[in-house]
Amino acid sequence: MLSYNIQPTMEFGIIIIEGINTIKKNIIIIAPTIIASLIVLIATSILMGNDLASLDETNPEKAIMAIKPLMPRLFAISVFSYFLQAFTHCVTIAMAIDAVNTGTCNIFNGYLAALSKIGTIVPGALLILIFLTIGLMLLILPALPVCFAFMLTFIIIMNEDVNPVMAMKKSYRTMKDNFSNSIVLFFFLAALGITVSLTNMLYTQLHYIGVAASLFSTGLFMSFAAITLLKFYQILHPRPPVELQ
């Protein structure tokens, strides 16, 4: 007997509107990203503040020479930031799950849910980092398929009891089997993320107000991305209803 892989109809407009409405009703969902960004800013300021402030931006050669001794600290901050953001993404996903399924969420339960899966989150983040590093070593374009293939990894980790390798495999299969819908979502979120990043660069001209605006817009984007990816995954992998006894 022949079997056919019928893709669910994807109403992206509805998903986007539901994502916006969920954030409006649960604005606290942006808090984990803001907290993580503040932690990274403070850590960077403590470890690098004076050294970065003393760089002579008007003389590129001197700036490059001066920044070389700082590379180990920059690397450490980058690694710390990456894993903190991965954990924070999972906290936001946990809050998004509650918000989508029950209509409400709170930051405390989000952190508890992410901490309960820290043993899966960290290895998963490490494996993705390895693939991204390999992709970047082959120039930037090979890193894009990595981002695309594993875009749902943390959504799966927070939704199911699986190990990181299985989560990555399921993310890859889901994106591959639903390629047309997946590529639309990927480029939509990528374009939105680039727009937010460019806007945040403009905010830097506003000093402290700009920092606050940048943190807020980043929190909005990350929470919107988490909710959108969650809704996307739930449409592709609906759970059977629970039968009442």
KOLSE-632089 format. One record per residue (C-alpha): residue number from 1; residue in three letters; x, y, z. Coordinates in steps of 0.2 Angstrom, whole numbers, plus 5000, padded with zeros to 4 digits. Example, Ala and Ser with C-alpha at 12.3 -4.5 7.8 and 13.67 -1.06 7.14 Angstrom:
<rec i="1" aa="ALA" u="5062" v="4978" w="5039"/>
<rec i="2" aa="SER" u="5068" v="4995" w="5036"/>
This chain:
<rec i="1" aa="MET" u="5000" v="5000" w="5000"/>
<rec i="2" aa="LEU" u="5007" v="5017" w="4996"/>
<rec i="3" aa="SER" u="5008" v="5030" w="5009"/>
<rec i="4" aa="TYR" u="5009" v="5049" w="5006"/>
<rec i="5" aa="ASN" u="5017" v="5062" w="5017"/>
<rec i="6" aa="ILE" u="5003" v="5075" w="5017"/>
<rec i="7" aa="GLN" u="5009" v="5092" w="5025"/>
<rec i="8" aa="PRO" u="4997" v="5102" w="5036"/>
<rec i="9" aa="THR" u="4991" v="5118" w="5029"/>
<rec i="10" aa="MET" u="5002" v="5132" w="5037"/>
<rec i="11" aa="GLU" u="4992" v="5148" w="5040"/>
<rec i="12" aa="PHE" u="5007" v="5159" w="5044"/>
<rec i="13" aa="GLY" u="4997" v="5174" w="5046"/>
<rec i="14" aa="ILE" u="4987" v="5166" w="5060"/>
<rec i="15" aa="ILE" u="5003" v="5160" w="5068"/>
<rec i="16" aa="ILE" u="5010" v="5177" w="5068"/>
<rec i="17" aa="ILE" u="4994" v="5185" w="5075"/>
<rec i="18" aa="GLU" u="4993" v="5172" w="5089"/>
<rec i="19" aa="GLY" u="5011" v="5175" w="5093"/>
<rec i="20" aa="ILE" u="5009" v="5194" w="5095"/>
<rec i="21" aa="ASN" u="4993" v="5191" w="5105"/>
<rec i="22" aa="THR" u="5002" v="5179" w="5117"/>
<rec i="23" aa="ILE" u="5015" v="5191" w="5120"/>
<rec i="24" aa="LYS" u="5003" v="5205" w="5123"/>
<rec i="25" aa="LYS" u="4994" v="5194" w="5136"/>
<rec i="26" aa="ASN" u="5010" v="5188" w="5144"/>
<rec i="27" aa="ILE" u="5023" v="5202" w="5142"/>
<rec i="28" aa="ILE" u="5033" v="5194" w="5156"/>
<rec i="29" aa="ILE" u="5039" v="5181" w="5143"/>
<rec i="30" aa="ILE" u="5052" v="5194" w="5137"/>
<rec i="31" aa="ALA" u="5060" v="5195" w="5154"/>
<rec i="32" aa="PRO" u="5072" v="5180" w="5152"/>
<rec i="33" aa="THR" u="5081" v="5187" w="5137"/>
<rec i="34" aa="ILE" u="5082" v="5204" w="5145"/>
<rec i="35" aa="ILE" u="5090" v="5197" w="5160"/>
<rec i="36" aa="ALA" u="5102" v="5186" w="5150"/>
<rec i="37" aa="SER" u="5107" v="5201" w="5140"/>
<rec i="38" aa="LEU" u="5110" v="5212" w="5155"/>
<rec i="39" aa="ILE" u="5121" v="5198" w="5163"/>
<rec i="40" aa="VAL" u="5131" v="5197" w="5147"/>
<rec i="41" aa="LEU" u="5133" v="5216" w="5147"/>
<rec i="42" aa="ILE" u="5138" v="5217" w="5165"/>
<rec i="43" aa="ALA" u="5151" v="5203" w="5163"/>
<rec i="44" aa="THR" u="5158" v="5211" w="5147"/>
<rec i="45" aa="SER" u="5159" v="5227" w="5156"/>
<rec i="46" aa="ILE" u="5168" v="5220" w="5171"/>
<rec i="47" aa="LEU" u="5180" v="5209" w="5161"/>
<rec i="48" aa="MET" u="5183" v="5221" w="5146"/>
<rec i="49" aa="GLY" u="5176" v="5238" w="5150"/>
<rec i="50" aa="ASN" u="5192" v="5248" w="5153"/>
<rec i="51" aa="ASP" u="5202" v="5239" w="5139"/>
<rec i="52" aa="LEU" u="5189" v="5241" w="5126"/>
<rec i="53" aa="ALA" u="5187" v="5260" w="5131"/>
<rec i="54" aa="SER" u="5205" v="5263" w="5128"/>
<rec i="55" aa="LEU" u="5206" v="5256" w="5110"/>
<rec i="56" aa="ASP" u="5210" v="5270" w="5097"/>
<rec i="57" aa="GLU" u="5196" v="5267" w="5084"/>
<rec i="58" aa="THR" u="5204" v="5281" w="5073"/>
<rec i="59" aa="ASN" u="5219" v="5270" w="5071"/>
<rec i="60" aa="PRO" u="5214" v="5253" w="5065"/>
<rec i="61" aa="GLU" u="5232" v="5245" w="5065"/>
<rec i="62" aa="LYS" u="5234" v="5250" w="5083"/>
<rec i="63" aa="ALA" u="5217" v="5244" w="5088"/>
<rec i="64" aa="ILE" u="5220" v="5227" w="5080"/>
<rec i="65" aa="MET" u="5237" v="5225" w="5089"/>
<rec i="66" aa="ALA" u="5229" v="5231" w="5106"/>
<rec i="67" aa="ILE" u="5214" v="5219" w="5104"/>
<rec i="68" aa="LYS" u="5225" v="5203" w="5101"/>
<rec i="69" aa="PRO" u="5229" v="5201" w="5120"/>
<rec i="70" aa="LEU" u="5211" v="5202" w="5124"/>
<rec i="71" aa="MET" u="5206" v="5188" w="5112"/>
<rec i="72" aa="PRO" u="5205" v="5174" w="5126"/>
<rec i="73" aa="ARG" u="5194" v="5185" w="5137"/>
<rec i="74" aa="LEU" u="5183" v="5189" w="5121"/>
<rec i="75" aa="PHE" u="5182" v="5170" w="5117"/>
<rec i="76" aa="ALA" u="5177" v="5166" w="5135"/>
<rec i="77" aa="ILE" u="5163" v="5179" w="5135"/>
<rec i="78" aa="SER" u="5157" v="5173" w="5118"/>
<rec i="79" aa="VAL" u="5156" v="5155" w="5124"/>
<rec i="80" aa="PHE" u="5147" v="5161" w="5141"/>
<rec i="81" aa="SER" u="5135" v="5171" w="5131"/>
<rec i="82" aa="TYR" u="5131" v="5157" w="5119"/>
<rec i="83" aa="PHE" u="5127" v="5144" w="5132"/>
<rec i="84" aa="LEU" u="5117" v="5157" w="5142"/>
<rec i="85" aa="GLN" u="5107" v="5162" w="5127"/>
<rec i="86" aa="ALA" u="5104" v="5144" w="5123"/>
<rec i="87" aa="PHE" u="5098" v="5141" w="5141"/>
<rec i="88" aa="THR" u="5087" v="5157" w="5141"/>
<rec i="89" aa="HIS" u="5079" v="5152" w="5124"/>
<rec i="90" aa="CYS" u="5074" v="5136" w="5133"/>
<rec i="91" aa="VAL" u="5067" v="5146" w="5147"/>
<rec i="92" aa="THR" u="5057" v="5156" w="5135"/>
<rec i="93" aa="ILE" u="5051" v="5141" w="5126"/>
<rec i="94" aa="ALA" u="5045" v="5133" w="5143"/>
<rec i="95" aa="MET" u="5035" v="5150" w="5146"/>
<rec i="96" aa="ALA" u="5029" v="5149" w="5128"/>
<rec i="97" aa="ILE" u="5022" v="5131" w="5131"/>
<rec i="98" aa="ASP" u="5013" v="5137" w="5146"/>
<rec i="99" aa="ALA" u="5006" v="5153" w="5138"/>
<rec i="100" aa="VAL" u="5000" v="5143" w="5122"/>
<rec i="101" aa="ASN" u="4993" v="5129" w="5132"/>
<rec i="102" aa="THR" u="4985" v="5137" w="5147"/>
<rec i="103" aa="GLY" u="4985" v="5156" w="5142"/>
<rec i="104" aa="THR" u="4997" v="5161" w="5156"/>
<rec i="105" aa="CYS" u="5015" v="5159" w="5161"/>
<rec i="106" aa="ASN" u="5027" v="5164" w="5174"/>
<rec i="107" aa="ILE" u="5046" v="5166" w="5174"/>
<rec i="108" aa="PHE" u="5049" v="5155" w="5189"/>
<rec i="109" aa="ASN" u="5041" v="5140" w="5181"/>
<rec i="110" aa="GLY" u="5050" v="5143" w="5165"/>
<rec i="111" aa="TYR" u="5067" v="5143" w="5174"/>
<rec i="112" aa="LEU" u="5063" v="5127" w="5184"/>
<rec i="113" aa="ALA" u="5057" v="5118" w="5167"/>
<rec i="114" aa="ALA" u="5074" v="5123" w="5159"/>
<rec i="115" aa="LEU" u="5084" v="5118" w="5174"/>
<rec i="116" aa="SER" u="5076" v="5101" w="5174"/>
<rec i="117" aa="LYS" u="5082" v="5098" w="5157"/>
<rec i="118" aa="ILE" u="5099" v="5106" w="5158"/>
<rec i="119" aa="GLY" u="5108" v="5090" w="5156"/>
<rec i="120" aa="THR" u="5100" v="5089" w="5138"/>
<rec i="121" aa="ILE" u="5101" v="5108" w="5134"/>
<rec i="122" aa="VAL" u="5120" v="5110" w="5137"/>
<rec i="123" aa="PRO" u="5125" v="5095" w="5126"/>
<rec i="124" aa="GLY" u="5113" v="5100" w="5113"/>
<rec i="125" aa="ALA" u="5119" v="5117" w="5112"/>
<rec i="126" aa="LEU" u="5137" v="5111" w="5112"/>
<rec i="127" aa="LEU" u="5133" v="5099" w="5097"/>
<rec i="128" aa="ILE" u="5125" v="5114" w="5087"/>
<rec i="129" aa="LEU" u="5140" v="5125" w="5091"/>
<rec i="130" aa="ILE" u="5152" v="5112" w="5084"/>
<rec i="131" aa="PHE" u="5142" v="5111" w="5068"/>
<rec i="132" aa="LEU" u="5141" v="5130" w="5067"/>
<rec i="133" aa="THR" u="5159" v="5131" w="5069"/>
<rec i="134" aa="ILE" u="5163" v="5119" w="5056"/>
<rec i="135" aa="GLY" u="5151" v="5128" w="5044"/>
<rec i="136" aa="LEU" u="5159" v="5145" w="5048"/>
<rec i="137" aa="MET" u="5176" v="5138" w="5045"/>
<rec i="138" aa="LEU" u="5170" v="5133" w="5027"/>
<rec i="139" aa="LEU" u="5164" v="5152" w="5025"/>
<rec i="140" aa="ILE" u="5147" v="5158" w="5032"/>
<rec i="141" aa="LEU" u="5135" v="5150" w="5019"/>
<rec i="142" aa="PRO" u="5137" v="5132" w="5026"/>
<rec i="143" aa="ALA" u="5132" v="5138" w="5043"/>
<rec i="144" aa="LEU" u="5115" v="5143" w="5036"/>
<rec i="145" aa="PRO" u="5109" v="5125" w="5033"/>
<rec i="146" aa="VAL" u="5115" v="5121" w="5051"/>
<rec i="147" aa="CYS" u="5104" v="5134" w="5058"/>
<rec i="148" aa="PHE" u="5089" v="5129" w="5047"/>
<rec i="149" aa="ALA" u="5091" v="5110" w="5050"/>
<rec i="150" aa="PHE" u="5092" v="5112" w="5069"/>
<rec i="151" aa="MET" u="5080" v="5126" w="5071"/>
<rec i="152" aa="LEU" u="5068" v="5116" w="5081"/>
<rec i="153" aa="THR" u="5080" v="5107" w="5092"/>
<rec i="154" aa="PHE" u="5077" v="5116" w="5108"/>
<rec i="155" aa="ILE" u="5058" v="5116" w="5105"/>
<rec i="156" aa="ILE" u="5059" v="5097" w="5104"/>
<rec i="157" aa="ILE" u="5070" v="5096" w="5120"/>
<rec i="158" aa="MET" u="5057" v="5106" w="5130"/>
<rec i="159" aa="ASN" u="5042" v="5097" w="5123"/>
<rec i="160" aa="GLU" u="5048" v="5079" w="5123"/>
<rec i="161" aa="ASP" u="5059" v="5067" w="5134"/>
<rec i="162" aa="VAL" u="5073" v="5064" w="5121"/>
<rec i="163" aa="ASN" u="5092" v="5066" w="5121"/>
<rec i="164" aa="PRO" u="5100" v="5080" w="5112"/>
<rec i="165" aa="VAL" u="5105" v="5069" w="5097"/>
<rec i="166" aa="MET" u="5087" v="5062" w="5094"/>
<rec i="167" aa="ALA" u="5081" v="5080" w="5096"/>
<rec i="168" aa="MET" u="5093" v="5086" w="5082"/>
<rec i="169" aa="LYS" u="5088" v="5071" w="5071"/>
<rec i="170" aa="LYS" u="5070" v="5075" w="5073"/>
<rec i="171" aa="SER" u="5072" v="5093" w="5070"/>
<rec i="172" aa="TYR" u="5082" v="5089" w="5054"/>
<rec i="173" aa="ARG" u="5068" v="5077" w="5048"/>
<rec i="174" aa="THR" u="5054" v="5089" w="5052"/>
<rec i="175" aa="MET" u="5062" v="5103" w="5043"/>
<rec i="176" aa="LYS" u="5067" v="5092" w="5028"/>
<rec i="177" aa="ASP" u="5049" v="5083" w="5027"/>
<rec i="178" aa="ASN" u="5041" v="5100" w="5027"/>
<rec i="179" aa="PHE" u="5053" v="5110" w="5017"/>
<rec i="180" aa="SER" u="5042" v="5122" w="5009"/>
<rec i="181" aa="ASN" u="5034" v="5128" w="5025"/>
<rec i="182" aa="SER" u="5050" v="5127" w="5035"/>
<rec i="183" aa="ILE" u="5060" v="5138" w="5023"/>
<rec i="184" aa="VAL" u="5047" v="5151" w="5023"/>
<rec i="185" aa="LEU" u="5047" v="5152" w="5042"/>
<rec i="186" aa="PHE" u="5066" v="5151" w="5042"/>
<rec i="187" aa="PHE" u="5069" v="5166" w="5031"/>
<rec i="188" aa="PHE" u="5054" v="5176" w="5039"/>
<rec i="189" aa="LEU" u="5062" v="5174" w="5056"/>
<rec i="190" aa="ALA" u="5080" v="5177" w="5049"/>
<rec i="191" aa="ALA" u="5074" v="5193" w="5041"/>
<rec i="192" aa="LEU" u="5065" v="5199" w="5057"/>
<rec i="193" aa="GLY" u="5081" v="5195" w="5067"/>
<rec i="194" aa="ILE" u="5092" v="5205" w="5055"/>
<rec i="195" aa="THR" u="5080" v="5220" w="5056"/>
<rec i="196" aa="VAL" u="5080" v="5219" w="5075"/>
<rec i="197" aa="SER" u="5099" v="5218" w="5075"/>
<rec i="198" aa="LEU" u="5101" v="5233" w="5063"/>
<rec i="199" aa="THR" u="5088" v="5243" w="5073"/>
<rec i="200" aa="ASN" u="5098" v="5239" w="5089"/>
<rec i="201" aa="MET" u="5113" v="5246" w="5081"/>
<rec i="202" aa="LEU" u="5104" v="5263" w="5078"/>
<rec i="203" aa="TYR" u="5099" v="5262" w="5096"/>
<rec i="204" aa="THR" u="5117" v="5263" w="5102"/>
<rec i="205" aa="GLN" u="5117" v="5281" w="5097"/>
<rec i="206" aa="LEU" u="5104" v="5285" w="5111"/>
<rec i="207" aa="HIS" u="5116" v="5279" w="5125"/>
<rec i="208" aa="TYR" u="5106" v="5272" w="5140"/>
<rec i="209" aa="ILE" u="5089" v="5274" w="5132"/>
<rec i="210" aa="GLY" u="5096" v="5265" w="5117"/>
<rec i="211" aa="VAL" u="5102" v="5251" w="5128"/>
<rec i="212" aa="ALA" u="5085" v="5249" w="5136"/>
<rec i="213" aa="ALA" u="5076" v="5250" w="5119"/>
<rec i="214" aa="SER" u="5088" v="5237" w="5112"/>
<rec i="215" aa="LEU" u="5085" v="5225" w="5127"/>
<rec i="216" aa="PHE" u="5066" v="5227" w="5125"/>
<rec i="217" aa="SER" u="5066" v="5224" w="5106"/>
<rec i="218" aa="THR" u="5078" v="5209" w="5108"/>
<rec i="219" aa="GLY" u="5066" v="5202" w="5121"/>
<rec i="220" aa="LEU" u="5051" v="5204" w="5110"/>
<rec i="221" aa="PHE" u="5060" v="5196" w="5095"/>
<rec i="222" aa="MET" u="5066" v="5181" w="5105"/>
<rec i="223" aa="SER" u="5049" v="5178" w="5113"/>
<rec i="224" aa="PHE" u="5040" v="5180" w="5097"/>
<rec i="225" aa="ALA" u="5052" v="5167" w="5089"/>
<rec i="226" aa="ALA" u="5050" v="5155" w="5103"/>
<rec i="227" aa="ILE" u="5031" v="5156" w="5102"/>
<rec i="228" aa="THR" u="5031" v="5155" w="5082"/>
<rec i="229" aa="LEU" u="5042" v="5140" w="5082"/>
<rec i="230" aa="LEU" u="5032" v="5131" w="5095"/>
<rec i="231" aa="LYS" u="5016" v="5134" w="5086"/>
<rec i="232" aa="PHE" u="5024" v="5128" w="5070"/>
<rec i="233" aa="TYR" u="5030" v="5112" w="5078"/>
<rec i="234" aa="GLN" u="5013" v="5109" w="5086"/>
<rec i="235" aa="ILE" u="5004" v="5110" w="5070"/>
<rec i="236" aa="LEU" u="5016" v="5098" w="5062"/>
<rec i="237" aa="HIS" u="5016" v="5086" w="5077"/>
<rec i="238" aa="PRO" u="4999" v="5088" w="5085"/>
<rec i="239" aa="ARG" u="4997" v="5078" w="5102"/>
<rec i="240" aa="PRO" u="4982" v="5067" w="5103"/>
<rec i="241" aa="PRO" u="4969" v="5073" w="5115"/>
<rec i="242" aa="VAL" u="4969" v="5066" w="5132"/>
<rec i="243" aa="GLU" u="4954" v="5055" w="5135"/>
<rec i="244" aa="LEU" u="4944" v="5058" w="5151"/>
<rec i="245" aa="GLN" u="4941" v="5043" w="5162"/>
